[in-house]
């Protein structure tokens, strides 16, 4: 499942995000959602979240609900 819809995401979900610094390479970072930072219902590049370890990026793939 991709991370373009805010309704599919909640704190505690395991996701792959792309960090701002990794946008050129496409390197993904796996983690657990702590906060949802995007206010709109959808975003074409992925909903922006903060992981439990403090990293911020846009969701590319949702692993579990």
C-alpha positions, -999 to +999 in steps of 0.1 A: +000+000+000+014+034-009+014+063+015-006+089-004-038+088+017-037+101+053-067+079+063-045+048+058-019+060+083-020+060+121+007+062+149+023+028+155+022+017+118+054+003+103+063+022+071+091+029+046+099+066+042+122+086+019+142+112+038+147+146+022+185+139+019+178+106+001+153+118-025+179+117-053+191+082-045+157+068-035+170+051-004+142+040+019+142+041+057+120+017+077+104+028+110+073+032+131+051+063+127+050+086+158+034+117+143+016+126+110+028+159+098+007+164+066-026+180+073-043+174+039-061+141+032-038+132+003-004+141-010+010+130-044+045+125-031+034+107+001+022+118+035+050+133+057+055+117+090+079+117+120+092+082+130+097+072+167+134+077+162+128+114+152+135+110+114+111+129+091+101+119+056+074+110+031+058+075+032+065+053+002+051+020+015+029+009+044+038-025+059+013-031+087-018-015+101 
